[in-house]
Amino acid sequence: MPKRCPDPGRDDLPPASRLDDGSLPDTPPEDRLPLLELVAFAQMQLTDAAHGEMTAIGLDRAHHRALYCIRWYPGITVRELGMLLRISTQALARMIRPLVNSGLVEQRLDGRDRRLRRHYLTETGARHLSNWSRSQHAWIDAALAGCPRADLDAFWRVMEHHVDPQHLRRTDGKT
């Protein structure tokens, strides 16, 4: 069960009230630190939810990120994956090798340019990723439990606003 983040209503957090014109008030950086802390610790706890199971087979957070991206972008090349994860192709090649050797990822030569290797999740990789994601879904469900729909919608908009639109993949047909 995930640990709950500190209560956003606690006294040491700045108020999130809007000004009369609907804009957010300017706040000094030190007043935003508690929010930054919440985002950082929430992200760590979310990733920790899956990584305990992954370490049992010798994988870590970097492998999980690669598997996740390969699932969303089947046929992705090492160069594309490196750009997406913001790591060098050399570092990525060392990370991909165990995924291929363990049967989680399949590499195929590109049909047009045989210098390129395209990456796909295997059935085993998809099954493992799905199992690891369950604990993350449970963490999210627990974190969002009891939130009014308007709060969830606002949270969704904030998260979308901070992600490069080209990386947003949604099941509702929107990008």
ZIZI-V142893 format. One line per field, one symbol per residue. phi: phi as a letter, one per 40 degrees, with the letter a starting at -180 (. if undefined). psi: psi as a letter, one per 30 degrees, with the letter a starting at -180 (. if undefined). A space follows every 10 residues. Layout:
phi=???
psi=???
This chain:
phi=.ccccdcccc cccccbcccd cgccccbcdc ccdccdcccc ccccccccdb cdccccbgbb dccccccdcc ccbdgccccc cccccgbccc ccdcccdccc ccgcbbbbcc ccbcccbbbb ccdccccccc cccdcccccc dcccdgccdc cccccdcccc cbbddcccbb ccgcb
psi=klkkllkfgl ffklkgllle gflkkkklef ffeeeeeeee eeeeeeefef feeeffggla eeeeeeeeee efikgkleee eeeefhllee eeeeeeeeee ffgfkkkkkk fejffkkkkk kleeeeeeee eefeeeeeee eeefkfklee eeeeeeeeee fgkkfffkjl fgfl.
